[in-house]
Amino acid sequence: MLAAIRGTTIYFDIEGAGLVPDGAHMREKPAAFLIHGGPGGDHTGFKPAFTPLSNRMQLVYFDHRGQGRSGQGDPELYNLDENVEDMEALREHLGLGPIVSIGTSYGGMVAMAHAARYPDSVSHLVLIVTASHGGFIAKAQAWVAKHGNAAQKRVCKRLWAGEFENEAQLREYYDAMGPAYSRKFDPTAAAATRGRGTVSPVPLNLAFGPGGFLRGFDLRPELKRITAPTLILAGRHDWICPPEFSEEIARLIPGSDLRIFEESSHSIRADEPEAMRDAIAGFLVHKRARKA
């Protein structure tokens, strides 16, 4: 499905009914936005890992502008601030009240900024393997320099330079870095997942290349504005958004909860999927939205 908003089209997909029978009544489930990472990926990596949560929430997947099945538009607008505005416009387009916001990696950065700038639009916030400022890039560069093999150093050099020329080069990056992203990396399963999705070099280059918008962004001054109950999930062995960045976010968002997954790297949904889903489901049950 496509939503025509803010001069482009945003692709979205919905999993699970919003209104379900519950004895003699109908019960309305909360709507949850799942915000994908990258930039340069799409929402398909969430499927089917998050599907079981559709029993508790109506899941709304979407692709950022210029990525996946969404419209292209002006590349100058492929940035975090515009993605935040797109997300809020999509919420309004769908006629939704406060949403459960679940962001992973770059999607967590978008979710954080959205929750800070539109606090009344978010009932619960879930941040998965993310960071609140561009300092994570230097840490990732140091990790690759120390631990990366030759192929990983080669593809990351292209990442830091913002020089992905086509989808083939970007898929080569994910092939090489797969074992770093997941401790349970399965090349066959990973190839199938990538085959189902799309990759877009331009948004990634604009984010990570010299002068890229992720190099200088800093959400830390904004985090005190977040009013939604917040759950922060980190992977102990994450190479690109290590736990120290989640710990920092937890200190800056009032009343937030932090959980570190000891057997996970950047892809908790691959390394510890059931524990991840249980943590999110339990959080929604036990944490009520704060009163204004």
C-alpha positions, 0 to 999 in steps of 0.5 A: 500500500502507498501513502502519498505524503510530503511530496513522495509516496511511502510504502506501508504494510499492515500485519494483524487486525486492529480490532479483535473479538474478546469474549462478548466485546471487541478489543482494540489492539495498539498500533505499532510502527516498525522502523527499519535501519540502514539507511538503504534497507527496507522493512522486509528484514522484520518479517517474520521475526516480528510476526508473533507480536501481531497477536498483541499489536497491529504491526505497521511496516514501512519503507523510508523515502528513497528506499524499498518500495517507497518513492524516490524524490529529492535525495537531499531529503534522504536524512533523519529529519525528513524521515521523522517528518515522514513517520509523523505524516504517515501516522496522521495519514492512517488516522492513528493516535499514539503509537508503539514505536519500535526502531532498530539501528538507524530506525532507532535513531528515527524513532528516538527523534520522533518521540522527542519531537512528537511526544504526544504521538508515541505511547511506548518506545522500543529502541533496538541496537542504536545510538543517539549521536555520530560517535558510534561511527568512530567506534565501528571503524576502530572495531573493523581495524582491530577485528575485521578480516581483509574482506570486511576492511575492504567493504567498510572502507567503501562504507566510510567513503560513501562510495557504493556504486550499485546494489551488487556492491552493497550486497557484497558488503552485507555478505562480508559483514554478516558474521559481524552483524549476527553471532548465529550468522547463517549464509544460506538464510541470510542470502534468502533474507537479502533476496527478499529485500531491496538495498539502496546505495544512495541513502547509505552513501549520504549517511556514512560518507564524508560529511554524511548526516549520521557523522554529525547528528546528536540527539542527546539534548533532545532525549529529555523531551521523551515522555513515552515509557522506553525500552532499550535493547542492546547486543553485548557483542554489537560491533557498530552500535555497542552497548555503551551507546544504549547505556548512554541513551538509558541515562538520558531518557527519564525512567527508561529500561535497559536490557543487554542481550548477552548472546547477541551482536547487532541483529538480536532478532537473529541471535535471540529472537524469542527473548527479544519478542518476550522483552517487548511483549512484557514491556507493553504489558507492564509499562503503562503510558505516562499521563500528561 
